[in-house]
């Protein structure tokens, strides 16, 4: 099988590429001219230069492929205007799906996010059916991903063979950027995490996420969404596990959300005064930290066979990878 992958130079996309190759598939990857290609270097991957704004590069990449994995997205909470999010995440998704439709591919896996799903009032894990609306989405990233998934769902209703996956917070090998969750781990390892806020997240090994993508292509039902998650942990539990697997002292100070929000406004003000300063938190991310992003992956486990690597093992692999690659001593 020949598969076309967008976002193959990123964390999840790179893991999907490796998983496809391990399964014996041929891979063609969309690569932006300015991309860091370390995820693909040394792999037998055909590269197509282009981007999600360039419909012709997408058509060129998809023609001759049976599967499409649309993993790429603009993921940021600072410094990007709405138009960039809209053109990349929303219209970019539309362009990929239209090119896939025109090429007659047999299966498309669209990488959405748990960010578009609804939260429960009692902090119990949400499911694929927990309701959410555009008005619930905080920040440009969440809004654009919500709208992009709506595009995918609408085109599935029109007959396009799209399966949607919603990954949790992935950790593990290869997070070179790093992602916000990865940056949390790097900051902890470098002693830059003196305190924490009361929040929760769904930790999942990136290799399980990659496996879930292939399983969605093989077994997923068209138009359905599948949460690719793992263990639901408080941030304090995550930091305690990191302390155990790294040998660093645990973080003991909890900051009230009001203090975190106030600091976020200060940090953003500093960033506006100094273009080289990137805020560690923004008002949007501070507001998001009030929510427990707990989700139930049982549908994907039951219907797809999604593997469930323990969070401790996934975090241990992440720590080892960051240390080996010079992100932390």
Residue frames as qw, qx, qy, qz and C-alpha x, y, z in Angstrom:
[[0.000, 0.888, 0.461, 0.000, 0.00, 0.00, 0.00],
 [0.397, 0.264, -0.026, 0.879, 1.25, 3.49, -0.81],
 [0.266, -0.799, -0.492, 0.222, 0.34, 6.19, 1.71],
 [0.245, 0.604, 0.004, 0.758, 0.57, 9.97, 1.52],
 [0.515, -0.583, -0.472, 0.414, 1.31, 11.70, 4.83],
 [0.081, 0.801, -0.029, 0.593, 1.05, 15.37, 5.68],
 [0.492, -0.771, 0.244, -0.321, 2.89, 16.50, 8.81],
 [0.959, 0.023, -0.223, 0.171, 5.47, 13.73, 8.51],
 [0.443, 0.458, -0.393, 0.663, 8.21, 16.05, 9.79],
 [0.409, -0.587, 0.216, -0.664, 6.29, 16.56, 13.04],
 [0.295, -0.338, 0.799, -0.401, 5.99, 14.53, 16.22],
 [0.731, 0.178, 0.551, -0.361, 2.85, 12.50, 15.52],
 [0.721, 0.625, -0.131, -0.271, 3.33, 12.50, 11.75],
 [0.214, 0.625, -0.750, 0.021, 6.89, 11.22, 12.06],
 [0.423, -0.162, 0.841, -0.297, 5.69, 8.36, 14.26],
 [0.773, 0.417, 0.298, -0.374, 2.96, 7.55, 11.69],
 [0.540, 0.685, -0.455, -0.178, 5.58, 7.45, 8.92],
 [0.027, -0.463, 0.875, -0.143, 7.78, 5.06, 10.90],
 [0.599, 0.063, 0.699, -0.384, 4.82, 2.83, 11.72],
 [0.753, 0.555, 0.009, -0.354, 3.77, 2.69, 8.07],
 [0.394, 0.643, -0.654, -0.060, 7.28, 1.70, 7.00],
 [0.268, -0.305, 0.871, -0.278, 7.50, -0.95, 9.72],
 [0.696, 0.263, 0.545, -0.387, 4.23, -2.40, 8.40],
 [0.535, 0.056, 0.707, 0.460, 5.72, -2.67, 4.90],
 [0.365, 0.836, 0.405, -0.062, 3.91, 0.24, 3.26],
 [0.480, 0.298, 0.162, 0.809, 5.41, 2.78, 0.86],
 [0.181, -0.790, -0.371, 0.454, 5.34, 6.37, 2.12],
 [0.331, 0.506, 0.214, 0.767, 5.19, 9.67, 0.29],
 [0.337, -0.633, -0.442, 0.540, 5.45, 12.71, 2.58],
 [0.172, 0.893, 0.192, 0.368, 4.54, 16.35, 2.06],
 [0.630, -0.343, -0.158, 0.679, 7.49, 18.52, 3.14],
 [0.080, 0.988, 0.116, -0.060, 7.51, 22.29, 3.42],
 [0.596, 0.637, -0.228, 0.432, 10.62, 24.02, 2.08],
 [0.065, -0.699, 0.427, -0.570, 11.43, 25.40, 5.54],
 [0.884, -0.393, -0.064, -0.246, 10.74, 22.20, 7.50],
 [0.227, -0.575, 0.776, -0.124, 13.21, 20.49, 9.82],
 [0.822, 0.189, -0.400, -0.359, 13.33, 17.03, 8.22],
 [0.052, -0.466, 0.844, -0.262, 15.14, 15.13, 10.98],
 [0.719, 0.017, 0.537, -0.442, 12.08, 12.88, 11.45],
 [0.858, 0.470, 0.073, -0.193, 12.42, 11.66, 7.85],
 [0.218, 0.763, -0.605, -0.066, 16.19, 11.70, 7.39],
 [0.099, -0.360, 0.927, -0.037, 17.56, 8.23, 6.71],
 [0.582, 0.249, 0.697, -0.336, 14.12, 6.75, 6.00],
 [0.218, 0.100, 0.765, 0.598, 13.05, 5.37, 2.60],
 [0.208, 0.709, 0.538, -0.406, 10.41, 8.07, 2.12],
 [0.347, 0.455, 0.438, 0.693, 9.53, 9.84, -1.12],
 [0.129, -0.535, -0.315, 0.773, 9.33, 13.58, -0.45],
 [0.227, 0.675, 0.508, 0.485, 6.98, 16.01, -2.19],
 [0.225, -0.139, -0.224, 0.938, 7.75, 19.66, -1.59],
 [0.208, -0.536, -0.480, -0.663, 4.68, 21.76, -0.88],
 [0.030, 0.035, 0.611, -0.790, 2.32, 22.89, 1.86],
 [0.146, 0.495, 0.830, -0.212, -1.34, 22.94, 2.84],
 [0.227, 0.694, 0.113, -0.673, -1.92, 26.26, 1.07],
 [0.181, 0.469, -0.642, -0.579, -0.71, 24.81, -2.24],
 [0.834, 0.177, 0.320, -0.413, -3.48, 22.65, -3.73],
 [0.717, 0.565, -0.383, -0.141, -1.32, 21.59, -6.67],
 [0.116, 0.497, -0.822, 0.253, 1.39, 20.13, -4.41],
 [0.581, -0.077, 0.655, -0.478, -1.32, 18.16, -2.58],
 [0.850, 0.401, 0.033, -0.341, -2.72, 16.77, -5.82],
 [0.511, 0.609, -0.606, 0.027, 0.79, 15.83, -6.95],
 [0.130, -0.408, 0.824, -0.371, 1.51, 14.09, -3.66],
 [0.656, 0.029, 0.569, -0.495, -1.73, 12.14, -3.43],
 [0.764, 0.432, -0.258, -0.405, -2.01, 10.85, -6.99],
 [0.637, 0.330, -0.696, 0.032, -1.13, 7.15, -7.07],
 [0.030, -0.221, 0.790, -0.571, -1.67, 6.65, -3.33],
 [0.438, -0.374, -0.783, -0.237, -4.32, 4.40, -1.77],
 [0.475, -0.672, -0.492, 0.284, -4.27, 5.92, 1.73],
 [0.164, 0.658, -0.095, 0.729, -3.97, 9.51, 2.97],
 [0.545, -0.538, -0.484, 0.423, -3.02, 10.46, 6.52],
 [0.109, 0.758, 0.063, 0.640, -3.66, 14.17, 7.09],
 [0.660, -0.445, -0.416, 0.440, -1.69, 14.84, 10.26],
 [0.363, 0.174, -0.051, 0.914, -0.31, 18.34, 9.62],
 [0.203, -0.868, -0.439, -0.113, -1.69, 21.34, 11.49],
 [0.162, 0.580, -0.272, 0.751, -0.65, 24.71, 12.83],
 [0.681, -0.550, -0.469, 0.117, -0.35, 24.11, 16.57],
 [0.352, 0.214, -0.270, 0.870, 0.50, 27.24, 18.51],
 [0.272, -0.775, -0.550, 0.153, -0.87, 29.42, 21.28],
 [0.237, -0.805, 0.002, 0.545, 1.20, 32.51, 20.58],
 [0.204, -0.529, 0.433, 0.701, 2.31, 34.74, 17.72],
 [0.157, 0.149, 0.812, 0.541, 0.07, 33.50, 14.89],
 [0.378, 0.126, 0.025, -0.917, -2.90, 35.42, 13.44],
 [0.679, 0.233, 0.562, -0.411, -6.31, 33.82, 12.93],
 [0.659, 0.607, -0.219, -0.387, -5.91, 33.90, 9.16],
 [0.197, 0.497, -0.844, -0.028, -2.92, 31.52, 9.39],
 [0.371, -0.017, 0.863, -0.343, -4.90, 29.06, 11.53],
 [0.673, 0.460, 0.302, -0.494, -7.86, 29.26, 9.18],
 [0.564, 0.639, -0.417, -0.315, -5.86, 28.81, 5.98],
 [0.165, 0.416, -0.892, 0.062, -3.70, 25.95, 7.32],
 [0.233, -0.002, 0.899, -0.372, -6.03, 24.03, 9.62],
 [0.559, 0.452, 0.482, -0.501, -9.45, 24.62, 8.06],
 [0.619, 0.677, -0.158, -0.365, -8.90, 25.36, 4.38],
 [0.085, 0.544, -0.829, -0.100, -5.78, 23.16, 4.35],
 [0.437, 0.044, 0.869, -0.227, -7.90, 20.24, 5.49],
 [0.644, 0.582, 0.276, -0.412, -10.46, 21.01, 2.81],
 [0.404, 0.708, -0.492, -0.304, -7.72, 21.08, 0.15],
 [0.125, -0.336, 0.934, -0.014, -6.29, 17.73, 1.28],
 [0.517, 0.245, 0.763, -0.301, -9.69, 16.06, 1.32],
 [0.603, 0.677, 0.044, -0.421, -10.66, 17.47, -2.07],
 [0.264, 0.626, -0.698, -0.225, -7.38, 16.25, -3.59],
 [0.269, -0.139, 0.943, -0.140, -7.94, 12.83, -2.01],
 [0.614, 0.452, 0.497, -0.414, -11.49, 12.71, -3.38],
 [0.533, 0.717, -0.244, -0.376, -10.30, 13.64, -6.88],
 [0.142, 0.522, -0.836, -0.090, -7.58, 10.97, -6.73],
 [0.844, -0.082, -0.355, -0.393, -10.07, 8.29, -5.64],
 [0.111, 0.386, -0.832, 0.382, -8.16, 7.09, -2.57],
 [0.585, -0.282, -0.740, -0.175, -9.65, 4.20, -0.61],
 [0.582, -0.649, -0.440, 0.216, -9.15, 5.59, 2.92],
 [0.168, 0.654, -0.190, 0.713, -8.33, 8.91, 4.58],
 [0.579, -0.520, -0.504, 0.374, -7.40, 9.27, 8.24],
 [0.052, 0.782, 0.001, 0.622, -7.83, 12.82, 9.50],
 [0.520, -0.162, -0.561, 0.624, -5.92, 13.72, 12.66],
 [0.266, -0.814, -0.211, -0.472, -8.17, 15.90, 14.77],
 [0.213, 0.320, -0.607, 0.695, -7.59, 16.45, 18.50],
 [0.326, -0.513, -0.749, 0.264, -9.19, 15.94, 21.88],
 [0.107, -0.185, -0.148, 0.966, -9.13, 19.76, 21.93],
 [0.330, -0.126, -0.408, -0.842, -12.37, 19.78, 19.92],
 [0.461, -0.343, -0.815, -0.077, -14.25, 17.43, 22.26],
 [0.419, -0.706, -0.091, -0.564, -16.54, 18.42, 25.10],
 [0.163, 0.255, -0.758, 0.577, -15.76, 18.34, 28.82],
 [0.508, -0.526, -0.672, -0.113, -17.94, 16.87, 31.54],
 [0.275, -0.793, 0.078, -0.538, -18.97, 19.00, 34.51],
 [0.809, -0.558, 0.148, -0.109, -17.92, 16.36, 37.05],
 [0.023, -0.740, 0.661, 0.124, -14.44, 15.84, 35.46],
 [0.806, 0.017, 0.591, -0.006, -15.31, 12.30, 34.44],
 [0.320, -0.210, 0.654, 0.652, -13.70, 11.23, 31.14],
 [0.531, 0.518, -0.013, -0.670, -15.39, 12.57, 28.04],
 [0.660, 0.139, 0.711, 0.201, -16.14, 10.39, 25.02],
 [0.221, 0.105, 0.587, 0.771, -16.47, 10.83, 21.29],
 [0.122, -0.627, -0.660, -0.395, -20.10, 11.79, 21.90],
 [0.289, -0.606, -0.395, 0.627, -19.61, 14.38, 24.66],
 [0.330, 0.837, 0.370, 0.232, -21.15, 17.50, 23.09],
 [0.386, -0.448, 0.045, 0.805, -19.15, 20.61, 22.26],
 [0.386, 0.861, 0.329, 0.041, -19.72, 23.73, 20.20],
 [0.530, 0.521, -0.026, 0.669, -17.55, 26.31, 18.48],
 [0.252, -0.832, 0.048, -0.491, -18.43, 28.72, 21.29],
 [0.845, -0.530, 0.052, 0.052, -16.76, 26.33, 23.76],
 [0.834, 0.230, -0.027, 0.501, -13.41, 26.52, 21.97],
 [0.326, -0.897, 0.068, 0.289, -10.79, 28.72, 23.67],
 [0.318, -0.594, 0.506, 0.538, -8.14, 30.18, 21.37],
 [0.492, 0.579, -0.375, -0.531, -7.44, 30.13, 17.66],
 [0.094, 0.294, -0.942, -0.130, -5.97, 26.61, 17.62],
 [0.279, 0.222, 0.881, -0.311, -9.01, 24.93, 19.19],
 [0.494, 0.582, 0.218, -0.608, -11.45, 26.93, 17.09],
 [0.402, 0.559, -0.552, -0.470, -9.66, 26.11, 13.85],
 [0.026, 0.154, -0.987, -0.028, -9.40, 22.40, 14.67],
 [0.407, 0.365, 0.690, -0.475, -13.09, 22.30, 15.56],
 [0.521, 0.637, -0.041, -0.567, -13.95, 23.86, 12.20],
 [0.238, 0.475, -0.788, -0.312, -11.53, 21.55, 10.36],
 [0.192, 0.044, 0.970, -0.144, -13.15, 18.47, 11.88],
 [0.501, 0.524, 0.418, -0.547, -16.53, 19.80, 10.80],
 [0.433, 0.599, -0.457, -0.495, -15.17, 19.93, 7.23],
 [0.083, 0.262, -0.958, -0.086, -14.01, 16.30, 7.51],
 [0.329, 0.250, 0.828, -0.379, -17.33, 15.13, 8.94],
 [0.521, 0.587, 0.117, -0.608, -19.31, 16.95, 6.25],
 [0.403, 0.530, -0.631, -0.399, -17.25, 15.41, 3.46],
 [0.100, -0.081, 0.986, -0.106, -17.61, 11.96, 5.04],
 [0.471, 0.425, 0.582, -0.508, -21.38, 12.46, 4.90],
 [0.526, 0.648, -0.196, -0.514, -20.96, 13.16, 1.19],
 [0.973, 0.226, -0.011, -0.049, -19.30, 9.78, 0.69],
 [0.349, 0.710, -0.563, 0.241, -15.60, 10.49, 1.21],
 [0.875, -0.203, -0.429, 0.095, -13.96, 7.57, 3.07],
 [0.089, 0.633, -0.423, 0.642, -12.74, 9.64, 6.03],
 [0.725, -0.466, -0.480, 0.166, -12.03, 8.28, 9.51],
 [0.057, -0.834, 0.195, -0.513, -11.31, 10.78, 12.28],
 [0.737, -0.224, -0.488, 0.411, -8.87, 10.23, 15.15],
 [0.226, -0.890, 0.035, -0.395, -8.58, 12.48, 18.20],
 [0.686, 0.113, -0.529, 0.487, -5.21, 12.04, 19.94],
 [0.529, -0.809, -0.212, 0.143, -4.63, 12.97, 23.56],
 [0.086, -0.927, 0.362, 0.043, -1.37, 14.51, 24.83],
 [0.945, 0.224, -0.176, 0.158, 1.34, 12.43, 23.13],
 [0.300, -0.817, 0.491, 0.025, 4.75, 11.87, 24.71],
 [0.940, -0.010, 0.305, 0.153, 7.69, 9.67, 23.82],
 [0.609, -0.192, 0.431, 0.638, 10.38, 9.41, 21.16],
 [0.405, 0.352, 0.511, 0.671, 10.97, 12.10, 18.55],
 [0.042, -0.916, -0.396, 0.040, 9.33, 15.24, 19.96],
 [0.621, 0.059, 0.032, 0.781, 12.04, 17.50, 18.56],
 [0.080, 0.754, 0.258, 0.599, 10.14, 20.81, 18.44],
 [0.040, -0.180, -0.977, 0.103, 8.97, 20.09, 21.25],
 [0.302, -0.590, -0.587, -0.464, 5.17, 20.11, 21.62],
 [0.340, -0.662, 0.176, -0.644, 3.63, 21.93, 24.62],
 [0.912, -0.391, 0.011, -0.126, 3.50, 18.65, 26.57],
 [0.853, 0.181, -0.160, 0.462, 7.07, 17.92, 25.57],
 [0.178, 0.645, -0.225, 0.708, 8.17, 21.39, 26.63],
 [0.657, -0.636, 0.100, -0.391, 6.65, 20.73, 30.04],
 [0.967, -0.171, -0.023, 0.189, 8.87, 17.64, 30.35],
 [0.624, 0.428, -0.140, 0.638, 11.97, 19.49, 29.10],
 [0.156, -0.739, 0.164, -0.635, 11.32, 22.36, 31.52],
 [0.833, -0.523, 0.062, -0.169, 10.99, 19.89, 34.39],
 [0.926, 0.029, -0.043, 0.374, 14.26, 18.16, 33.47],
 [0.459, 0.460, -0.113, 0.752, 16.04, 21.52, 33.32],
 [0.336, -0.360, -0.544, 0.679, 14.70, 22.72, 36.68],
 [0.082, -0.076, -0.140, -0.984, 12.35, 25.29, 35.16],
 [0.520, -0.436, -0.581, -0.450, 9.15, 23.86, 36.66],
 [0.077, 0.216, -0.646, 0.728, 9.06, 25.23, 40.22],
 [0.401, 0.176, 0.576, -0.690, 5.30, 24.91, 40.59],
 [0.010, -0.216, -0.878, -0.427, 2.17, 23.49, 39.00],
 [0.474, -0.056, 0.056, -0.877, -1.53, 24.25, 38.58],
 [0.498, 0.100, 0.798, -0.323, -4.42, 21.96, 39.37],
 [0.623, 0.443, -0.261, -0.590, -5.27, 20.45, 35.99],
 [0.720, -0.082, 0.689, -0.002, -5.40, 17.09, 34.26],
 [0.424, 0.577, -0.474, -0.512, -4.53, 15.58, 30.90],
 [0.963, 0.124, 0.201, -0.127, -4.67, 12.37, 28.89],
 [0.142, -0.680, 0.669, 0.264, -1.13, 11.04, 28.46],
 [0.930, 0.281, 0.215, -0.095, -0.55, 8.66, 25.55],
 [0.563, -0.339, 0.549, 0.516, 2.58, 7.15, 24.03],
 [0.353, 0.615, -0.279, -0.648, 3.12, 8.64, 20.57],
 [0.074, 0.214, -0.923, -0.311, 3.80, 5.14, 19.24],
 [0.234, 0.397, 0.852, -0.250, 0.31, 4.11, 20.37],
 [0.337, 0.684, 0.129, -0.634, -1.08, 7.16, 18.56],
 [0.214, 0.482, -0.660, -0.535, 0.76, 6.12, 15.40],
 [0.073, 0.071, 0.993, 0.057, -0.56, 2.56, 15.72],
 [0.304, 0.540, 0.612, -0.491, -4.05, 4.01, 16.15],
 [0.327, 0.597, -0.250, -0.689, -3.75, 5.83, 12.83],
 [0.202, 0.242, -0.871, -0.377, -2.98, 2.62, 10.95],
 [0.105, 0.265, 0.932, -0.224, -5.68, 0.74, 12.80],
 [0.345, 0.578, 0.302, -0.675, -8.15, 3.50, 11.88],
 [0.336, 0.471, -0.538, -0.612, -7.20, 3.07, 8.22],
 [0.186, 0.099, -0.965, -0.158, -7.65, -0.69, 8.43],
 [0.176, -0.357, -0.905, 0.153, -10.65, -1.04, 10.77],
 [0.074, 0.314, 0.337, -0.885, -12.21, 2.36, 11.36],
 [0.293, 0.637, 0.711, 0.050, -15.74, 3.15, 10.21],
 [0.239, 0.373, 0.283, 0.851, -16.16, 6.02, 7.77],
 [0.248, -0.678, -0.212, -0.659, -17.36, 9.20, 9.46],
 [0.745, -0.596, -0.289, 0.081, -16.61, 7.91, 12.97],
 [0.081, 0.796, -0.438, 0.411, -14.22, 9.56, 15.42],
 [0.886, -0.218, -0.361, 0.194, -11.90, 7.61, 17.73],
 [0.300, -0.899, 0.281, -0.150, -10.13, 9.01, 20.80],
 [0.811, 0.256, -0.401, 0.341, -6.48, 7.89, 20.81],
 [0.298, -0.790, 0.302, -0.442, -5.66, 8.33, 24.49],
 [0.556, 0.168, -0.752, 0.311, -4.05, 6.54, 27.37],
 [0.442, -0.426, -0.655, 0.441, -4.03, 7.37, 31.08],
 [0.136, -0.843, -0.191, -0.484, -5.88, 10.30, 32.64],
 [0.644, -0.242, -0.382, 0.617, -3.55, 11.96, 35.14],
 [0.152, -0.970, -0.120, 0.150, -3.39, 15.20, 37.07],
 [0.423, 0.797, -0.310, 0.299, -0.44, 17.42, 36.22],
 [0.416, -0.684, 0.537, -0.266, 0.89, 16.70, 39.72],
 [0.913, -0.070, 0.401, -0.025, 0.79, 12.96, 38.99],
 [0.752, 0.619, -0.042, 0.222, 2.65, 13.52, 35.71],
 [0.101, 0.832, -0.425, 0.343, 5.33, 15.55, 37.49],
 [0.674, -0.498, 0.506, -0.204, 5.64, 12.92, 40.22],
 [0.945, 0.202, 0.237, 0.104, 6.19, 10.20, 37.61],
 [0.528, 0.764, -0.197, 0.313, 8.79, 12.38, 35.89],
 [0.284, -0.774, 0.488, -0.286, 10.55, 12.81, 39.22],
 [0.859, -0.239, 0.446, -0.082, 10.63, 9.05, 39.73],
 [0.888, 0.358, 0.205, 0.205, 11.91, 8.12, 36.26],
 [0.442, 0.791, -0.155, 0.393, 14.43, 10.98, 36.03],
 [0.682, -0.189, -0.402, 0.581, 15.79, 11.11, 39.56],
 [0.061, 0.432, -0.052, 0.898, 14.87, 14.80, 39.93],
 [0.033, 0.202, 0.693, -0.692, 13.15, 16.10, 43.07],
 [0.075, 0.620, 0.762, 0.172, 9.35, 16.37, 42.87],
 [0.037, -0.370, -0.092, -0.924, 7.51, 19.66, 42.38],
 [0.234, -0.383, -0.801, 0.397, 5.57, 20.49, 45.55],
 [0.066, 0.357, 0.226, -0.904, 4.20, 24.03, 45.09],
 [0.224, 0.567, 0.750, 0.258, 0.70, 24.46, 43.64],
 [0.032, -0.085, 0.052, 0.994, -0.21, 27.82, 42.11],
 [0.374, 0.548, 0.590, -0.460, -3.85, 28.99, 42.20],
 [0.486, 0.510, 0.573, 0.418, -5.40, 29.48, 38.77],
 [0.033, 0.980, 0.192, -0.037, -5.94, 33.19, 39.44],
 [0.389, -0.736, 0.375, 0.408, -2.20, 33.65, 39.98],
 [0.570, 0.037, 0.666, 0.479, -1.40, 31.66, 36.82],
 [0.339, 0.770, 0.486, 0.236, -3.79, 33.82, 34.80],
 [0.133, -0.972, 0.031, 0.193, -2.30, 37.04, 36.19],
 [0.487, -0.505, 0.530, 0.477, 1.21, 35.87, 35.35],
 [0.565, 0.368, 0.635, 0.377, 0.10, 34.92, 31.82],
 [0.205, 0.945, 0.245, 0.072, -0.99, 38.52, 31.18],
 [0.309, -0.850, 0.320, 0.283, 2.39, 39.75, 32.46],
 [0.614, -0.183, 0.646, 0.416, 4.29, 37.21, 30.35],
 [0.492, 0.626, 0.525, 0.299, 2.38, 38.18, 27.20],
 [0.015, 0.996, 0.030, -0.077, 3.06, 41.87, 27.89],
 [0.457, -0.635, 0.497, 0.376, 6.78, 41.08, 28.14],
 [0.615, 0.166, 0.664, 0.391, 6.61, 39.19, 24.86],
 [0.346, 0.855, 0.357, 0.148, 5.02, 42.16, 23.12],
 [0.152, -0.951, 0.213, 0.165, 7.84, 44.38, 24.35],
 [0.232, -0.571, 0.743, 0.261, 10.54, 41.89, 23.39],
 [0.787, 0.354, -0.249, -0.440, 9.99, 39.99, 20.11],
 [0.433, 0.380, -0.812, 0.090, 12.59, 37.40, 21.15],
 [0.255, -0.129, 0.777, -0.560, 10.63, 36.46, 24.28],
 [0.507, -0.189, -0.707, -0.455, 8.12, 33.62, 23.92],
 [0.522, -0.423, 0.329, -0.663, 5.61, 33.52, 26.79],
 [0.036, 0.116, -0.981, 0.149, 5.53, 30.32, 28.82],
 [0.114, 0.511, 0.830, -0.191, 1.78, 30.84, 29.26],
 [0.095, -0.241, -0.304, -0.917, -0.91, 32.95, 27.65],
 [0.470, -0.027, 0.374, -0.799, -4.33, 33.91, 29.02],
 [0.795, 0.128, -0.346, -0.481, -5.84, 31.23, 26.76],
 [0.626, 0.144, -0.750, 0.160, -3.59, 28.46, 28.06],
 [0.037, -0.135, 0.660, -0.738, -4.16, 29.66, 31.64],
 [0.655, 0.014, 0.123, -0.745, -7.91, 29.43, 31.13],
 [0.785, 0.167, -0.541, -0.249, -7.55, 25.99, 29.56],
 [0.313, 0.243, -0.819, 0.414, -5.64, 24.80, 32.63],
 [0.476, -0.141, 0.436, -0.751, -8.86, 25.11, 34.65],
 [0.868, 0.140, -0.117, -0.462, -10.25, 22.18, 32.68],
 [0.562, -0.316, 0.763, 0.031, -9.43, 18.52, 33.20],
 [0.568, 0.455, -0.474, -0.495, -8.80, 17.08, 29.74],
 [0.410, -0.150, 0.888, -0.142, -9.79, 13.55, 30.72],
 [0.663, 0.309, -0.302, -0.611, -11.07, 11.29, 27.94],
 [0.783, -0.075, 0.591, -0.182, -12.16, 7.69, 27.53],
 [0.216, 0.513, -0.690, -0.463, -10.32, 5.68, 24.84],
 [0.556, -0.011, 0.811, -0.181, -12.36, 2.51, 25.25],
 [0.723, 0.587, 0.165, -0.324, -14.07, 2.88, 21.85],
 [0.431, 0.727, -0.520, -0.121, -10.70, 2.86, 20.05],
 [0.243, -0.392, 0.874, -0.152, -9.43, 0.00, 22.24],
 [0.646, 0.200, 0.671, -0.304, -12.54, -2.05, 21.56],
 [0.696, 0.651, 0.194, -0.233, -13.15, -1.26, 17.88],
 [0.478, 0.797, -0.369, -0.001, -9.59, -0.72, 16.62],
 [0.925, -0.121, -0.183, 0.311, -7.38, -2.61, 19.06],
 [0.127, 0.870, -0.247, 0.407, -5.60, 0.57, 20.18],
 [0.704, -0.041, -0.535, 0.465, -2.58, -0.38, 22.35],
 [0.391, -0.877, -0.069, -0.270, -2.33, 1.16, 25.82],
 [0.619, 0.242, -0.451, 0.596, 1.27, 1.69, 26.91],
 [0.475, -0.700, -0.415, 0.335, 1.43, 2.74, 30.59],
 [0.098, 0.978, 0.008, 0.186, 2.00, 6.47, 31.02],
 [0.571, -0.718, 0.346, 0.198, 5.04, 5.80, 33.19],
 [0.741, 0.014, 0.497, 0.451, 6.72, 3.91, 30.35],
 [0.424, 0.767, 0.307, 0.372, 5.83, 6.60, 27.79],
 [0.170, -0.977, 0.106, -0.080, 7.20, 9.34, 30.05],
 [0.707, -0.482, 0.410, 0.316, 10.35, 7.30, 30.74],
 [0.684, 0.331, 0.437, 0.482, 10.97, 6.98, 26.99],
 [0.181, 0.931, 0.154, 0.276, 10.44, 10.72, 26.58],
 [0.443, -0.855, 0.247, 0.108, 12.94, 11.53, 29.35],
 [0.753, -0.199, 0.476, 0.408, 15.51, 9.19, 27.84],
 [0.563, 0.588, 0.384, 0.436, 15.03, 10.66, 24.34],
 [0.002, -0.985, -0.026, -0.170, 15.33, 14.27, 25.51],
 [0.559, -0.716, 0.361, 0.209, 18.50, 13.48, 27.46],
 [0.756, 0.043, 0.496, 0.425, 20.05, 11.51, 24.60],
 [0.447, 0.635, 0.377, 0.504, 19.35, 14.35, 22.17],
 [0.408, 0.103, -0.155, 0.894, 20.70, 17.16, 24.31],
 [0.262, -0.689, -0.323, -0.593, 17.50, 18.80, 25.50],
 [0.614, -0.729, 0.110, -0.281, 18.36, 18.13, 29.14],
 [0.049, 0.630, -0.753, 0.185, 21.40, 17.02, 31.15]]
